[in-house]
């Protein structure tokens, strides 16, 4: 993770996931290996999110043009995500933070995987427009 604080956050997040998902452990393997796999997946997910956030900022030109501080960008992102319709927010959360695929998200939300794709597309487009409007202001 290249940052001790981030690594601690990832481990904490992973152990929280392990507790929530403890009933999914089949008991056929080593418990320690199962927990470590969750930690590794959480770390990989965090790295993907960072890359996606950086790419989104790069595409909107926000980071390059305004030199915005990461904390301010995080606050802006949270503010814009909070304004999304509930299903779009849920789809974003389940995809990027819970690391679920479209089919799993569809089962959770009771919708088709194609609808999940449409929700994510619409949410990203709305966020992109919001950041563009912020940079124009």
C-alpha positions as CSV (number, residue, x, y, z in Angstrom):
1,X,0.0,0.0,0.0
2,X,3.1,2.3,0.3
3,X,1.5,3.9,3.3
4,X,1.2,2.5,6.8
5,X,-2.0,4.3,7.6
6,X,-3.7,3.1,4.4
7,X,-2.4,-0.5,5.1
8,X,-4.0,-0.3,8.6
9,X,-7.2,0.9,7.1
10,X,-7.2,-2.0,4.6
11,X,-6.5,-4.6,7.3
12,X,-9.3,-3.1,9.4
13,X,-11.7,-3.1,6.5
14,X,-10.7,-6.7,5.6
15,X,-11.3,-8.0,9.1
16,X,-14.7,-6.3,9.2
17,X,-15.5,-8.1,6.0
18,X,-14.3,-11.4,7.4
19,X,-16.6,-10.9,10.4
20,X,-19.6,-10.1,8.2
21,X,-18.9,-12.9,5.8
22,X,-17.9,-15.5,8.4
23,X,-20.9,-17.7,7.4
24,X,-19.5,-18.0,3.9
25,X,-16.4,-19.8,5.2
26,X,-16.9,-23.4,4.1
27,X,-14.6,-24.9,6.7
28,X,-12.8,-27.0,4.1
29,X,-9.6,-24.9,4.2
30,X,-7.4,-23.0,6.6
31,X,-9.2,-20.1,8.4
32,X,-6.0,-18.1,8.4
33,X,-5.6,-18.4,4.6
34,X,-9.2,-17.4,4.2
35,X,-8.8,-14.2,6.2
36,X,-5.5,-13.4,4.4
37,X,-7.3,-13.8,1.1
38,X,-9.8,-11.2,2.2
39,X,-7.0,-8.9,3.3
40,X,-5.3,-9.3,-0.1
41,X,-8.5,-8.7,-2.0
42,X,-9.2,-5.6,0.1
43,X,-5.8,-4.2,-0.7
44,X,-6.2,-4.9,-4.4
45,X,-9.6,-3.3,-4.3
46,X,-8.2,-0.2,-2.6
47,X,-5.5,0.1,-5.3
48,X,-8.1,-0.2,-8.0
49,X,-10.2,2.4,-6.4
50,X,-7.3,4.8,-6.2
51,X,-6.4,4.2,-9.9
52,X,-10.1,4.8,-10.9
53,X,-10.3,7.9,-8.8
54,X,-7.0,9.2,-10.3
55,X,-8.2,8.4,-13.8
56,X,-11.6,10.1,-13.2
57,X,-9.8,13.2,-11.9
58,X,-7.4,13.1,-14.8
59,X,-10.3,12.8,-17.3
60,X,-12.2,15.7,-15.8
61,X,-8.9,17.7,-15.6
62,X,-9.7,18.6,-12.0
63,X,-6.4,17.5,-10.6
64,X,-4.2,19.1,-13.2
65,X,-6.1,22.4,-13.6
66,X,-6.9,23.3,-10.1
67,X,-4.2,21.5,-8.2
68,X,-6.9,20.4,-5.8
69,X,-5.8,18.8,-2.6
70,X,-6.7,15.1,-2.2
71,X,-8.9,15.8,0.9
72,X,-10.9,18.5,-1.0
73,X,-11.4,16.1,-3.9
74,X,-12.5,13.4,-1.5
75,X,-15.0,15.8,0.0
76,X,-16.2,16.8,-3.4
77,X,-16.6,13.2,-4.5
78,X,-18.5,12.3,-1.4
79,X,-20.8,15.3,-1.9
80,X,-21.5,14.4,-5.5
81,X,-22.0,10.7,-4.7
82,X,-24.5,11.7,-2.0
83,X,-26.6,13.6,-4.6
84,X,-26.9,10.5,-6.8
85,X,-30.2,8.6,-6.8
86,X,-30.2,5.8,-4.2
87,X,-29.9,2.9,-6.7
88,X,-26.9,4.5,-8.4
89,X,-25.2,5.1,-5.0
90,X,-25.9,1.5,-4.0
91,X,-24.5,0.2,-7.3
92,X,-21.4,2.3,-7.0
93,X,-20.8,1.2,-3.4
94,X,-21.3,-2.5,-4.1
95,X,-19.1,-2.4,-7.2
96,X,-16.2,-0.2,-6.1
97,X,-16.2,-0.7,-2.3
98,X,-17.7,-4.1,-1.8
99,X,-15.9,-5.3,-5.0
100,X,-18.9,-7.1,-6.3
101,X,-19.4,-8.0,-10.0
102,X,-22.5,-7.0,-12.0
103,X,-24.3,-10.3,-11.5
104,X,-23.9,-10.3,-7.7
105,X,-25.0,-6.7,-7.5
106,X,-28.0,-7.6,-9.6
107,X,-28.9,-10.3,-7.1
108,X,-28.5,-8.0,-4.1
109,X,-30.6,-5.2,-5.7
110,X,-33.0,-7.6,-7.4
111,X,-32.3,-6.3,-10.9
112,X,-30.7,-7.6,-14.1
113,X,-26.9,-7.4,-14.6
114,X,-27.5,-5.2,-17.6
115,X,-29.4,-2.8,-15.4
116,X,-26.4,-2.7,-13.0
117,X,-24.2,-1.7,-15.9
118,X,-26.7,1.1,-16.8
119,X,-26.8,2.4,-13.2
120,X,-23.0,2.5,-13.0
121,X,-22.7,4.2,-16.4
122,X,-25.3,6.8,-15.4
123,X,-23.7,7.4,-12.0
124,X,-20.2,7.8,-13.5
125,X,-21.6,10.2,-16.2
126,X,-23.3,12.3,-13.5
127,X,-20.2,12.4,-11.4
128,X,-18.1,13.4,-14.5
129,X,-20.5,16.2,-15.3
130,X,-20.5,17.4,-11.7
131,X,-16.7,17.6,-11.6
132,X,-16.7,19.4,-14.9
133,X,-19.2,21.9,-13.6
134,X,-17.0,22.4,-10.5
135,X,-13.9,23.0,-12.6
136,X,-15.8,25.5,-14.8
137,X,-17.0,27.5,-11.8
